Amino acid sequence: MRIVDIIERKRDGQQLSTEEIQFVIDGVTTASIPDYQISALLMAIYFQGMNERERADLTMAMVRSGDQIDLSEIKGIKVDKHSTGGVGDTTTLVLGPLVASVGVPVAKMSGRGLGHTGGTIDKLESIDGFHVEIDNRQFIQLVNENKLAVIGQSGNLTPADKKLYALRDVTATVNSIPLIASSIMSKKIAAGADAIVLDVKTGAGAFMKTLEDSRELAKAMVKIGNNVRRKTMAIISDMSQPLGYAIGNALEVKEAIDTLKGEGPEDLTELCLILGSHMVVLSEKADNLNEARSLLEQAMKDGSALQTLKTFLQAQGGDSSIVDYPEKLPQAKYKIEIPALGDGYVSSMMADHIGTAAMWLGAGRATKDSVIDLAVGLHLNKKIGDQVKKGDSLVTIYSNQEDIKQVKEKLYQSITISKEKPPVPTLIYEEITE
């Protein structure tokens, strides 16, 4: 088998066999195929695409390229959730304790984030003492005992995907549905989940800016999951404006606590209840979505979701008292209000630009070596459709820098106020199942 023949076949729009795809991924993993030939194949895939079977084969070949987490010792159906990312996306911090509190085992493998704010682990490390450096044996034990644990992503999880992504990044082939879908799904499958709920974002703050592209990606991932015998479904949700009010690590932890109390932002709460309901149904803890939602709403109301959060934090070394005393979370030195310059209604919010402003404060990483400031970030005081009067605070900035002129300018450029009241953005566009 020769890589040049495989490149030629895909260039000409032909299907690659299971064996050919495995040969390519083996060559990527062992570095026996040169980068320039892998890059040529990536470009051929970018233009010619892959069918469902090829996508499933590529996904599983990448899964087999490294470690696979065996969660079989965890009792019950393990359901994972993945979001394609956004600004203020605090769902994992809420969903973990919420879903675990009704008996669904949540064995979460998470990473650190590049971009607007940190990843789930960065946010959790806002809590004094919390750590994810636990071995697989302890990880499984904690999930069996508490229904929830979070571990850091294995360095050898889907190594072929890491190498392919590095090449896609420098060859303008990132935006390929087969390559994006197989990349995301390979990590979820290698992490050992039995079932997967996907939250595919659409809008200005999302990776996929249009509903059409988001729908195509969601369908591709659902088909891959079901083709490799993982129960998989997807929600397409809005990211034309940030989700919730908080953008920043400690700020998002505080917002997650509020949401578990039933006092969180309406959009974040509703999205978590929808995603969580699907997780509960896939876990077979409820027969339908209405029953699942009732269980989750009751867990918020009776405090069991909040208690699950405390137990989880304490089990991994964290100071669980922050649930009752969130002021113990890292605090920024300066609190600065951004006032509205006129009367009207908030008509648009450029979510990605608002996220960039948070990153400039230090809430996120511009490069993998950047150091995150866990205390800083933004709190939105108005969302699209809200009425404002001149002088009302649009955003509260939490900063450890006194001179933040650039951040203020970015925020004013990102928020539009108009005389006419705009429609409130749709939160959920579609639910996609096989």
Secondary structure, 3 states (H helix, E strand, C coil): CCHHHHHHHHHCCCCCCHHHHHHHHHHHHHCCCCHHHHHHHHHHHHHHCCCHHHHHHHHHHHHCCCECCCCCCCCCCCEEEEECCCCCCCHHHHHHHHHHCCCCCEEEEECCCCECCCCHHHHHCCCCCCCCCCCHHHHHHHHHHHCEEEEECCCCECHHHHHHHHHHHHCCCCCCHHHHHHHHHHHHHHCCCCEEEEEEEECCCCCCCCHHHHHHHHHHHHHHHHHCCCEEEEEEEECCCCCCCEECHHHHHHHHHHHHCCCCCHHHHHHHHHHHHHHHHHCCCCCCHHHHHHHHHHHHHHCHHHHHHHHHHHHCCCCHHHHCCHHHCCCCCEEEEEECCCCEEEEEECHHHHHHHHHHHCCCECCCCCCCCCCCEEEECCCCCCEECCCCEEEEEEECCCCCHHHHHHHHHHEEEECCCCCCCCCEEEEECC
